Amino acid sequence: MIFIGAVFYSWSWKEDTLLWETHTDLMGYPAYVDGASLNEEGWKYVQREVSQHAAHLAPIRTLKARSAEIKRREDGSVVEFVENPTSDIANCILYHKWDTKDDAFLLKTYDNLSFIPGRRRKEFLDAADWHSVQLWFTQKFGCCPSQTQLQAHTRTVLLKH
């Protein structure tokens, strides 16, 4: 499993709901609880669950901070517990797994940008092209890898195909 290094990510209600439900479920299992809170194994389990369902890896300290800031409404939805959260959920840095959807998107985008109608195919994309790739990737997948990370992974994907 290959991870993009660190990416900027905007945390959403989906992650809050997943975090809340996983945390609440584990509190019923003595093997994962130490007193009134989750133990180290419990937090590792939460981290695995969030990673499997959200396609990124959040540090345990981020999960702990965020879980302390959310609660349930009467209708069952998750809501922030504080007005000014200590965890910066609008600009958090997480780890994102490269996925076949990412690969397909990068291949298609690279092909589209390197083809210029009526001219020879571009041998290399320029800085403006990579900026566009980064912007479109961020819009499509909700995380922002660096241009260097995108270039390196695109090179790897191109070598495979």
Contacts in CASP RR format, 6 or more apart in sequence:
PFRMAT RR
TARGET T0000
AUTHOR 0000-0000-0000
METHOD contacts of the structure
MODEL  1
MIFIGAVFYSWSWKEDTLLWETHTDLMGYPAYVDGASLNEEGWKYVQREV
SQHAAHLAPIRTLKARSAEIKRREDGSVVEFVENPTSDIANCILYHKWDT
KDDAFLLKTYDNLSFIPGRRRKEFLDAADWHSVQLWFTQKFGCCPSQTQL
QAHTRTVLLKH
1 97 0 8 1.000
2 97 0 8 1.000
2 98 0 8 1.000
3 57 0 8 1.000
3 95 0 8 1.000
3 96 0 8 1.000
3 97 0 8 1.000
3 98 0 8 1.000
4 95 0 8 1.000
4 96 0 8 1.000
4 97 0 8 1.000
4 98 0 8 1.000
4 143 0 8 1.000
4 145 0 8 1.000
4 149 0 8 1.000
4 153 0 8 1.000
5 95 0 8 1.000
5 96 0 8 1.000
5 145 0 8 1.000
5 149 0 8 1.000
6 93 0 8 1.000
6 94 0 8 1.000
6 95 0 8 1.000
7 56 0 8 1.000
7 93 0 8 1.000
7 94 0 8 1.000
7 95 0 8 1.000
7 96 0 8 1.000
7 143 0 8 1.000
7 144 0 8 1.000
7 145 0 8 1.000
7 149 0 8 1.000
8 91 0 8 1.000
8 92 0 8 1.000
8 93 0 8 1.000
8 138 0 8 1.000
8 143 0 8 1.000
8 144 0 8 1.000
9 56 0 8 1.000
9 92 0 8 1.000
9 93 0 8 1.000
9 94 0 8 1.000
9 96 0 8 1.000
9 142 0 8 1.000
9 143 0 8 1.000
9 144 0 8 1.000
10 89 0 8 1.000
10 90 0 8 1.000
10 91 0 8 1.000
10 92 0 8 1.000
10 142 0 8 1.000
11 66 0 8 1.000
11 87 0 8 1.000
11 89 0 8 1.000
11 90 0 8 1.000
11 92 0 8 1.000
13 77 0 8 1.000
13 78 0 8 1.000
14 54 0 8 1.000
15 50 0 8 1.000
15 54 0 8 1.000
15 58 0 8 1.000
15 66 0 8 1.000
16 66 0 8 1.000
16 70 0 8 1.000
16 78 0 8 1.000
16 80 0 8 1.000
17 77 0 8 1.000
17 78 0 8 1.000
18 49 0 8 1.000
18 50 0 8 1.000
18 53 0 8 1.000
18 54 0 8 1.000
19 46 0 8 1.000
19 50 0 8 1.000
19 63 0 8 1.000
19 66 0 8 1.000
19 67 0 8 1.000
19 70 0 8 1.000
20 67 0 8 1.000
20 70 0 8 1.000
20 72 0 8 1.000
20 78 0 8 1.000
22 45 0 8 1.000
22 46 0 8 1.000
22 49 0 8 1.000
22 50 0 8 1.000
23 38 0 8 1.000
23 46 0 8 1.000
23 67 0 8 1.000
26 32 0 8 1.000
26 33 0 8 1.000
26 38 0 8 1.000
26 42 0 8 1.000
26 45 0 8 1.000
26 46 0 8 1.000
27 33 0 8 1.000
27 38 0 8 1.000
31 41 0 8 1.000
32 38 0 8 1.000
32 39 0 8 1.000
32 41 0 8 1.000
32 42 0 8 1.000
32 45 0 8 1.000
33 39 0 8 1.000
33 42 0 8 1.000
38 46 0 8 1.000
43 60 0 8 1.000
43 63 0 8 1.000
43 64 0 8 1.000
44 60 0 8 1.000
46 60 0 8 1.000
46 63 0 8 1.000
46 67 0 8 1.000
47 57 0 8 1.000
47 58 0 8 1.000
47 59 0 8 1.000
47 60 0 8 1.000
47 63 0 8 1.000
50 58 0 8 1.000
50 63 0 8 1.000
51 57 0 8 1.000
51 58 0 8 1.000
51 97 0 8 1.000
55 96 0 8 1.000
55 97 0 8 1.000
55 99 0 8 1.000
56 94 0 8 1.000
56 95 0 8 1.000
56 96 0 8 1.000
56 97 0 8 1.000
56 143 0 8 1.000
57 94 0 8 1.000
57 95 0 8 1.000
57 96 0 8 1.000
57 97 0 8 1.000
58 92 0 8 1.000
58 94 0 8 1.000
58 95 0 8 1.000
59 94 0 8 1.000
62 87 0 8 1.000
62 92 0 8 1.000
62 94 0 8 1.000
65 86 0 8 1.000
65 87 0 8 1.000
66 85 0 8 1.000
66 87 0 8 1.000
66 89 0 8 1.000
68 81 0 8 1.000
69 80 0 8 1.000
69 81 0 8 1.000
69 82 0 8 1.000
69 85 0 8 1.000
69 86 0 8 1.000
69 87 0 8 1.000
70 78 0 8 1.000
70 79 0 8 1.000
70 80 0 8 1.000
70 81 0 8 1.000
71 78 0 8 1.000
71 79 0 8 1.000
71 81 0 8 1.000
72 78 0 8 1.000
72 79 0 8 1.000
73 79 0 8 1.000
94 143 0 8 1.000
96 141 0 8 1.000
96 143 0 8 1.000
96 145 0 8 1.000
98 153 0 8 1.000
101 141 0 8 1.000
102 137 0 8 1.000
102 141 0 8 1.000
102 153 0 8 1.000
103 153 0 8 1.000
103 157 0 8 1.000
105 136 0 8 1.000
105 137 0 8 1.000
105 140 0 8 1.000
105 141 0 8 1.000
106 133 0 8 1.000
106 137 0 8 1.000
106 150 0 8 1.000
106 153 0 8 1.000
106 154 0 8 1.000
106 157 0 8 1.000
107 154 0 8 1.000
107 157 0 8 1.000
107 158 0 8 1.000
107 161 0 8 1.000
109 133 0 8 1.000
109 136 0 8 1.000
109 137 0 8 1.000
110 125 0 8 1.000
110 133 0 8 1.000
110 154 0 8 1.000
110 158 0 8 1.000
113 122 0 8 1.000
113 125 0 8 1.000
113 129 0 8 1.000
113 132 0 8 1.000
113 133 0 8 1.000
114 121 0 8 1.000
114 122 0 8 1.000
114 123 0 8 1.000
114 125 0 8 1.000
115 121 0 8 1.000
115 122 0 8 1.000
116 122 0 8 1.000
125 133 0 8 1.000
127 147 0 8 1.000
130 147 0 8 1.000
130 150 0 8 1.000
130 151 0 8 1.000
131 147 0 8 1.000
133 147 0 8 1.000
133 150 0 8 1.000
133 154 0 8 1.000
134 144 0 8 1.000
134 145 0 8 1.000
134 146 0 8 1.000
134 147 0 8 1.000
134 150 0 8 1.000
137 143 0 8 1.000
137 144 0 8 1.000
137 145 0 8 1.000
137 150 0 8 1.000
138 144 0 8 1.000
145 153 0 8 1.000
END
